[in-house]
């Protein structure tokens, strides 16, 4: 399917605005933005961006949508989300292909991202009947106490290019069943997939007469995101991106005492114990490090290998890297597609220069690929590099396929200390067949990351578990478990069904 046919199949061929309240598309006043494909550098489309002025016009509609939507019973809201999941099933192949065309991840990953959206819709549908509160016993006679959860209001969603649609669904679908409206500002690098999602769900919203504003979208640059972060009418801002961006959002939201849900950078490590199943570890390392061309927040950045197996494992890893199928992500058999754009390529090259300046060694890879199939200049050869954990470049997150090889010689405690000795704390993994090592890694004195895995890699999280990390990763949790509570406010209720007015703690306060 050629790009123009694909865009037509998703209803984008006549779309000339980047703002919708759900079913009503609104003209915007921002600049025209050209969208290029990292696959071949071709122009996919030109889209009309929004402005802060457009944001100000949209927010009252979203607020009104919330005030109507919160009146709907939660299972009725869940039924709408269920139908959204069905619509995504129908358009899975087309949307997954567009993800690949616009972002550059291989088609299997593009389809997998849409499947993740479908899965979260299923999850949220069930959740709509499980927004449980608690009851507790009062210390006062003839009193009853319980707590319940209410929707917050507008959820502002700022998403990143690397998962251009899945992260929106994590937030928007759970926010919706909780009774919130959402306003989505997608990455300006991947606006077409966002517009496609809105077109896909539009018939569902029309059919169910969902209030306008419950699922709203505004394309925009950083100033729109900044306006959202500072807006008291948006009680929760969920932002995915760099730590630098997250600090700015967190500061702005915090100054107005709002809530922020931050999913920021990762510097994820896999520890390879001397007791590891090396074949299992090899497959996990390669996918974790080069999947999505190293542009996942959970991508494997550091490999901490016991010295007894270091040479043998690195030898096998180099061989695997030298055989990686790199090329057009739409082609069957390709495992590594392009970086998102030429700025990302420059970051990839700069990181290598800094590594060498600090005394590191490139073992393989590092080239920008040229020639037939690589004309756009965004395809690179993934890097294996020997380094030290304390190097400044190793302490940073480079959003590119660079894997730093580190060596440890002592116990698992030494390896865990090395893993934890970075500012970020998203995902972590240990490969071992020893129970004592795995339990130490998972103990409260072990991995300090939000995700800790045994005998699987750092990427590929399932929607049933809460996703997020600690330290410079921001502390947010999305998707499964009890992450729904981030989108709601807790209220404690006490009911007195006696004829007296006893006070807590036995306090006596008589007016007589």
Secondary structure as GFF3:
##gff-version 3
##sequence-region A 1 512
A	DSSP	alpha_helix	3	9	.	.	.	ID=ss1
A	DSSP	beta_strand	19	20	.	.	.	ID=ss2
A	DSSP	beta_strand	32	36	.	.	.	ID=ss3
A	DSSP	beta_strand	43	48	.	.	.	ID=ss4
A	DSSP	alpha_helix	52	69	.	.	.	ID=ss5
A	DSSP	alpha_helix	74	90	.	.	.	ID=ss6
A	DSSP	alpha_helix	92	103	.	.	.	ID=ss7
A	DSSP	alpha_helix	107	127	.	.	.	ID=ss8
A	DSSP	beta_strand	134	137	.	.	.	ID=ss9
A	DSSP	beta_strand	143	151	.	.	.	ID=ss10
A	DSSP	beta_strand	154	158	.	.	.	ID=ss11
A	DSSP	alpha_helix	166	177	.	.	.	ID=ss12
A	DSSP	beta_strand	181	185	.	.	.	ID=ss13
A	DSSP	alpha_helix	191	207	.	.	.	ID=ss14
A	DSSP	beta_strand	215	218	.	.	.	ID=ss15
A	DSSP	alpha_helix	222	230	.	.	.	ID=ss16
A	DSSP	beta_strand	236	240	.	.	.	ID=ss17
A	DSSP	alpha_helix	243	255	.	.	.	ID=ss18
A	DSSP	beta_strand	259	263	.	.	.	ID=ss19
A	DSSP	beta_strand	268	272	.	.	.	ID=ss20
A	DSSP	alpha_helix	278	290	.	.	.	ID=ss21
A	DSSP	three_ten_helix	291	294	.	.	.	ID=ss22
A	DSSP	beta_strand	300	306	.	.	.	ID=ss23
A	DSSP	alpha_helix	307	322	.	.	.	ID=ss24
A	DSSP	alpha_helix	342	357	.	.	.	ID=ss25
A	DSSP	beta_strand	361	364	.	.	.	ID=ss26
A	DSSP	beta_strand	383	386	.	.	.	ID=ss27
A	DSSP	alpha_helix	392	395	.	.	.	ID=ss28
A	DSSP	beta_strand	402	408	.	.	.	ID=ss29
A	DSSP	alpha_helix	412	420	.	.	.	ID=ss30
A	DSSP	beta_strand	424	425	.	.	.	ID=ss31
A	DSSP	beta_strand	427	431	.	.	.	ID=ss32
A	DSSP	alpha_helix	435	442	.	.	.	ID=ss33
A	DSSP	beta_strand	451	454	.	.	.	ID=ss34
A	DSSP	beta_strand	466	467	.	.	.	ID=ss35
A	DSSP	beta_strand	470	471	.	.	.	ID=ss36
A	DSSP	beta_strand	478	479	.	.	.	ID=ss37
A	DSSP	three_ten_helix	483	487	.	.	.	ID=ss38
A	DSSP	beta_strand	488	496	.	.	.	ID=ss39
A	DSSP	three_ten_helix	504	506	.	.	.	ID=ss40
###
